[in-house]
Amino acid sequence: MARNINTITVSGNVTRDPELRFTPSGQGVCTFSVAVNRSWQNRQTQEWEEQTSFFDVKAWGQLGQNISDTLTKGSRVVVSGRLEQRSWETDQGERRYAFEIVADDVAVSLLYATAEIHRNERRDGGDAYAGGGAGASRPAPASGPATYDPAEEPF
């Protein structure tokens, strides 16, 4: 049986301070955006050209809490996770789509900076932040933060 593989890793800069919210059940979810720049030299004009792609990122549980506590706008990060598509309908009845990365791991990039590591103590059940990481269970993709508003979509 073939197995679908959907993984993505991007390296770029955080474009806005991460925002931590909670689902009605108390599960933490952190959202932020990463800008990824690509530069190349045009062989015909010999001029340097640049393209920037923006990726929305969502991280659940302890990972989301750690991101919220650590990252700020401008931080250079490496994000690894899976790509998910979600859709919604506008007030005018138009169908809209967005892709986002659901993070399994987020790390600060040491390309242009140094970092100091502070290990968190392991937390047991009952804590809203317990879990996280690649093997953690997550709510079904249809469920989102309690304060999610599709009108906030960038499209």
Backbone as CSV, one residue per row, in Angstrom:
resi,resn,N_x,N_y,N_z,CA_x,CA_y,CA_z,C_x,C_y,C_z
1,MET,0.839,-1.173,0.000,0.000,0.000,0.000,0.891,1.245,0.000
2,ALA,0.633,2.177,-0.887,1.412,3.409,-0.973,1.016,4.337,0.174
3,ARG,1.969,5.056,0.656,1.730,5.999,1.739,1.944,7.406,1.208
4,ASN,0.998,8.275,1.478,1.136,9.664,1.054,2.114,10.375,1.978
5,ILE,2.996,11.135,1.384,3.961,11.898,2.174,3.739,13.369,1.872
6,ASN,3.468,14.133,2.898,3.192,15.556,2.760,4.016,16.283,3.801
7,THR,5.249,16.595,3.467,6.104,17.332,4.391,6.668,18.546,3.681
8,ILE,6.895,19.591,4.446,7.464,20.810,3.920,8.396,21.398,4.982
9,THR,9.505,21.943,4.529,10.422,22.651,5.411,10.750,23.981,4.749
10,VAL,10.575,25.057,5.483,10.900,26.390,4.977,11.794,27.099,5.974
11,SER,12.637,27.973,5.457,13.523,28.784,6.281,13.306,30.229,5.880
12,GLY,12.970,31.069,6.857,12.708,32.468,6.541,12.528,33.288,7.794
13,ASN,11.923,34.469,7.616,11.756,35.409,8.720,10.295,35.506,9.139
14,VAL,10.064,35.554,10.451,8.724,35.718,11.005,8.243,37.123,10.644
15,THR,7.040,37.210,10.042,6.553,38.509,9.556,5.665,39.243,10.552
16,ARG,5.187,38.560,11.569,4.394,39.203,12.615,4.591,38.417,13.907
17,ASP,4.424,39.085,15.034,4.569,38.391,16.313,3.586,37.225,16.369
18,PRO,4.040,36.069,16.849,3.144,34.921,16.978,1.974,35.245,17.905
19,GLU,0.808,34.679,17.590,-0.395,34.899,18.377,-0.869,33.564,18.936
20,LEU,-0.976,33.486,20.257,-1.415,32.264,20.931,-2.886,32.403,21.315
21,ARG,-3.692,31.432,20.887,-5.121,31.388,21.220,-5.420,30.007,21.784
22,PHE,-6.663,29.837,22.250,-7.054,28.559,22.828,-8.400,28.119,22.280
23,THR,-8.519,26.820,22.033,-9.788,26.252,21.603,-10.709,26.176,22.817
24,PRO,-12.002,25.944,22.622,-12.912,25.820,23.770,-12.478,24.728,24.753
25,SER,-11.785,23.700,24.257,-11.333,22.626,25.145,-10.038,22.989,25.873
26,GLY,-9.461,24.151,25.580,-8.248,24.582,26.269,-6.961,24.272,25.527
27,GLN,-7.040,23.702,24.341,-5.843,23.383,23.556,-5.261,24.668,22.985
28,GLY,-3.957,24.900,23.224,-3.286,26.075,22.702,-2.929,25.914,21.237
29,VAL,-3.097,26.990,20.467,-2.692,27.001,19.058,-2.066,28.364,18.763
30,CYS,-0.876,28.321,18.200,-0.131,29.533,17.894,-0.080,29.710,16.382
31,THR,-0.320,30.930,15.919,-0.251,31.221,14.491,0.756,32.342,14.243
32,PHE,1.451,32.217,13.116,2.368,33.262,12.678,2.629,33.067,11.199
33,SER,3.398,33.945,10.605,3.677,33.876,9.181,5.184,33.967,8.963
34,VAL,5.665,33.278,7.920,7.083,33.272,7.580,7.252,33.740,6.139
35,ALA,8.172,34.656,5.918,8.524,35.120,4.578,9.801,34.407,4.143
36,VAL,9.765,33.808,2.954,10.908,33.083,2.414,11.357,33.803,1.143
37,ASN,12.606,34.258,1.122,13.145,34.991,-0.032,13.992,34.079,-0.900
38,ARG,13.871,34.280,-2.193,14.693,33.542,-3.157,15.292,34.563,-4.111
39,SER,16.607,34.512,-4.294,17.309,35.422,-5.195,18.004,34.642,-6.289
40,TRP,18.054,35.204,-7.488,18.764,34.583,-8.602,19.206,35.673,-9.562
41,GLN,20.201,35.350,-10.359,20.696,36.299,-11.346,20.083,35.974,-12.703
42,ASN,19.450,36.961,-13.317,18.857,36.806,-14.631,19.983,36.651,-15.647
43,ARG,20.007,35.547,-16.353,21.115,35.266,-17.276,21.134,36.195,-18.477
44,GLN,19.991,36.761,-18.824,19.945,37.657,-19.974,20.376,39.071,-19.606
45,THR,19.892,39.569,-18.452,20.195,40.951,-18.067,21.341,41.055,-17.072
46,GLN,21.739,39.941,-16.486,22.760,39.887,-15.439,22.331,40.637,-14.167
47,GLU,21.065,41.006,-14.079,20.533,41.675,-12.893,20.063,40.628,-11.885
48,TRP,20.187,40.977,-10.607,19.679,40.098,-9.566,18.192,40.329,-9.404
49,GLU,17.440,39.237,-9.301,15.999,39.299,-9.098,15.671,38.578,-7.794
50,GLU,14.537,38.949,-7.216,14.135,38.352,-5.943,12.641,38.076,-5.943
51,GLN,12.269,36.985,-5.284,10.865,36.628,-5.111,10.662,36.270,-3.643
52,THR,9.564,36.728,-3.067,9.248,36.414,-1.677,7.940,35.637,-1.627
53,SER,7.948,34.526,-0.896,6.743,33.740,-0.658,6.401,33.841,0.823
54,PHE,5.117,33.889,1.122,4.653,33.993,2.502,3.883,32.737,2.866
55,PHE,4.191,32.192,4.042,3.546,30.975,4.517,2.938,31.224,5.895
56,ASP,1.637,30.922,6.041,1.004,30.951,7.353,1.345,29.651,8.048
57,VAL,1.631,29.734,9.353,2.038,28.568,10.131,1.139,28.458,11.355
58,LYS,0.783,27.210,11.695,-0.014,26.922,12.877,0.733,25.864,13.681
59,ALA,0.828,26.052,14.996,1.492,25.076,15.869,0.614,24.855,17.098
60,TRP,0.419,23.593,17.450,-0.456,23.209,18.549,0.328,22.876,19.811
61,GLY,-0.338,22.956,20.952,0.179,22.467,22.226,1.441,23.160,22.703
62,GLN,2.341,22.356,23.274,3.573,22.884,23.859,4.426,23.602,22.812
63,LEU,4.472,23.069,21.602,5.230,23.736,20.544,4.697,25.148,20.326
64,GLY,3.390,25.303,20.251,2.791,26.624,20.082,3.121,27.558,21.241
65,GLN,3.078,27.032,22.451,3.415,27.843,23.631,4.873,28.297,23.560
66,ASN,5.776,27.366,23.220,7.197,27.718,23.139,7.451,28.769,22.067
67,ILE,6.762,28.650,20.938,6.903,29.642,19.866,6.447,31.004,20.365
68,SER,5.276,31.033,21.014,4.733,32.287,21.526,5.674,32.937,22.539
69,ASP,6.320,32.115,23.366,7.233,32.622,24.392,8.575,33.060,23.821
70,THR,8.943,32.591,22.630,10.299,32.767,22.119,10.413,33.699,20.929
71,LEU,9.547,33.539,19.937,9.734,34.238,18.666,9.055,35.599,18.635
72,THR,9.616,36.491,17.855,9.027,37.795,17.596,9.188,38.096,16.108
73,LYS,8.488,39.112,15.663,8.609,39.547,14.275,10.080,39.759,13.946
74,GLY,10.521,39.226,12.810,11.902,39.376,12.371,12.785,38.188,12.710
75,SER,12.350,37.329,13.640,13.155,36.155,13.988,13.329,35.276,12.752
76,ARG,14.545,34.759,12.562,14.787,33.827,11.455,14.566,32.417,11.980
77,VAL,13.733,31.639,11.268,13.330,30.323,11.740,13.400,29.283,10.620
78,VAL,13.417,28.028,11.048,13.251,26.888,10.158,12.000,26.161,10.646
79,VAL,11.015,26.028,9.762,9.736,25.407,10.107,9.599,24.117,9.321
80,SER,9.257,23.045,10.017,9.039,21.754,9.378,7.663,21.252,9.785
81,GLY,6.892,20.769,8.807,5.561,20.282,9.119,4.878,19.749,7.886
82,ARG,3.551,19.842,7.895,2.778,19.361,6.747,1.968,20.529,6.189
83,LEU,1.727,20.474,4.894,0.955,21.500,4.212,-0.510,21.102,4.210
84,GLU,-1.378,22.017,4.648,-2.815,21.755,4.659,-3.542,22.863,3.928
85,GLN,-4.630,22.486,3.273,-5.477,23.451,2.584,-6.762,23.600,3.372
86,ARG,-7.234,24.822,3.479,-8.558,25.035,4.062,-9.321,25.967,3.133
87,SER,-10.623,25.927,3.235,-11.451,26.744,2.357,-12.581,27.363,3.158
88,TRP,-13.136,28.429,2.628,-14.263,29.101,3.242,-15.016,29.847,2.153
89,GLU,-16.189,30.301,2.505,-17.014,31.042,1.565,-17.146,32.473,2.058
90,THR,-16.958,33.432,1.140,-17.078,34.841,1.498,-18.549,35.208,1.647
91,ASP,-18.802,36.401,2.157,-20.176,36.886,2.282,-20.857,36.987,0.917
92,GLN,-20.045,37.132,-0.143,-20.582,37.227,-1.504,-20.756,35.842,-2.145
93,GLY,-20.513,34.774,-1.389,-20.704,33.426,-1.887,-19.540,32.874,-2.696
94,GLU,-18.398,33.567,-2.694,-17.223,33.091,-3.429,-16.425,32.122,-2.571
95,ARG,-15.946,31.046,-3.189,-15.138,30.054,-2.488,-13.694,30.531,-2.459
96,ARG,-13.068,30.546,-1.301,-11.674,30.957,-1.133,-10.876,29.805,-0.543
97,TYR,-9.594,29.763,-0.887,-8.715,28.703,-0.416,-7.437,29.312,0.141
98,ALA,-6.882,28.662,1.146,-5.596,29.076,1.703,-4.822,27.826,2.088
99,PHE,-3.531,27.917,1.972,-2.657,26.842,2.401,-1.904,27.324,3.628
100,GLU,-1.675,26.428,4.566,-0.889,26.763,5.742,-0.052,25.561,6.141
101,ILE,1.013,25.844,6.850,1.878,24.786,7.359,1.439,24.488,8.789
102,VAL,1.147,23.224,9.063,0.898,22.785,10.436,2.239,22.255,10.928
103,ALA,2.848,22.995,11.850,4.224,22.726,12.261,4.346,21.493,13.140
104,ASP,5.348,20.669,12.825,5.780,19.586,13.703,6.968,20.049,14.535
105,ASP,7.757,20.979,13.984,8.938,21.485,14.676,9.273,22.865,14.137
106,VAL,9.715,23.746,15.006,10.154,25.089,14.634,11.445,25.354,15.388
107,ALA,12.446,25.825,14.656,13.741,26.115,15.276,14.219,27.486,14.846
108,VAL,14.945,28.152,15.730,15.565,29.410,15.324,16.727,29.075,14.397
109,SER,16.940,29.912,13.406,18.046,29.733,12.481,19.292,30.393,13.061
110,LEU,20.397,29.693,12.974,21.654,30.234,13.484,22.517,30.803,12.357
111,LEU,21.910,31.014,11.186,22.642,31.552,10.049,23.182,32.947,10.337
112,TYR,22.377,33.801,10.952,22.783,35.184,11.222,22.720,35.551,12.696
113,ALA,22.552,34.564,13.581,22.390,34.877,15.003,22.867,33.710,15.851
114,THR,22.989,33.957,17.148,23.250,32.897,18.105,22.007,32.752,18.977
115,ALA,21.900,31.653,19.683,20.737,31.425,20.539,21.180,30.769,21.832
116,GLU,20.392,30.980,22.867,20.623,30.334,24.150,19.436,29.414,24.404
117,ILE,19.707,28.153,24.692,18.650,27.158,24.850,18.267,27.022,26.321
118,HIS,16.959,27.045,26.586,16.415,26.811,27.929,15.424,25.670,27.802
119,ARG,15.758,24.531,28.354,14.893,23.362,28.252,13.727,23.490,29.227
120,ASN,12.511,23.239,28.731,11.316,23.253,29.570,11.223,21.953,30.330
121,GLU,10.637,22.027,31.535,10.356,20.792,32.258,9.202,20.102,31.577
122,ARG,9.226,18.769,31.586,8.147,17.989,30.989,6.889,18.195,31.823
123,ARG,5.771,18.386,31.141,4.494,18.608,31.838,3.607,17.403,31.644
124,ASP,2.848,17.061,32.699,1.962,15.898,32.636,0.561,16.320,32.241
125,GLY,-0.321,15.304,32.043,-1.708,15.533,31.623,-2.365,16.664,32.366
126,GLY,-3.535,17.054,32.005,-4.253,18.116,32.674,-3.781,19.497,32.285
127,ASP,-2.558,19.639,31.842,-2.028,20.935,31.459,-2.463,21.233,30.025
128,ALA,-2.943,22.414,29.778,-3.423,22.774,28.439,-2.314,22.715,27.401
129,TYR,-1.046,22.771,27.848,0.056,22.775,26.902,0.718,21.416,26.754
130,ALA,0.278,20.442,27.509,0.938,19.143,27.435,0.811,18.586,26.030
131,GLY,1.759,17.808,25.645,1.748,17.246,24.297,2.608,18.066,23.387
132,GLY,2.216,18.174,22.147,3.007,18.919,21.171,4.017,17.999,20.537
133,GLY,4.735,18.505,19.567,5.737,17.695,18.884,5.110,16.844,17.802
134,ALA,5.943,16.080,17.116,5.502,15.350,15.933,4.455,14.299,16.246
135,GLY,4.503,13.663,17.414,3.589,12.569,17.678,2.330,12.979,18.410
136,ALA,2.148,14.242,18.687,1.011,14.680,19.470,-0.284,14.592,18.679
137,SER,-1.362,14.321,19.403,-2.645,14.319,18.722,-3.100,15.763,18.561
138,ARG,-3.783,16.024,17.465,-4.264,17.367,17.190,-5.745,17.278,16.857
139,PRO,-6.452,18.380,17.049,-7.854,18.380,16.654,-7.970,18.155,15.148
140,ALA,-9.132,17.723,14.719,-9.372,17.544,13.287,-9.156,18.871,12.580
141,PRO,-8.697,18.867,11.332,-8.404,20.109,10.619,-9.558,21.094,10.607
142,ALA,-10.806,20.628,10.665,-11.939,21.538,10.602,-12.047,22.400,11.850
143,SER,-11.528,21.929,12.983,-11.635,22.722,14.196,-10.469,23.679,14.280
144,GLY,-10.710,24.858,14.757,-9.663,25.867,14.864,-9.774,26.584,16.173
145,PRO,-9.047,27.663,16.331,-9.110,28.418,17.572,-10.522,28.948,17.814
146,ALA,-10.857,29.132,19.067,-12.197,29.577,19.415,-12.503,30.932,18.795
147,THR,-11.530,31.768,18.623,-11.747,33.112,18.101,-11.432,33.214,16.623
148,TYR,-11.409,32.104,15.912,-11.104,32.122,14.490,-12.221,32.830,13.722
149,ASP,-11.857,33.738,12.845,-12.816,34.468,12.037,-12.364,34.429,10.588
150,PRO,-13.094,33.711,9.714,-12.689,33.620,8.309,-12.583,34.980,7.639
151,ALA,-13.247,35.996,8.158,-13.156,37.326,7.565,-11.753,37.908,7.693
152,GLU,-10.923,37.324,8.565,-9.557,37.790,8.752,-8.624,37.277,7.667
153,GLU,-9.136,36.463,6.752,-8.299,35.853,5.728,-7.630,36.937,4.879
154,PRO,-6.415,36.681,4.427,-5.671,37.695,3.679,-6.127,37.850,2.228
155,PHE,-7.067,37.063,1.787,-7.466,37.103,0.376,-8.730,37.898,0.165
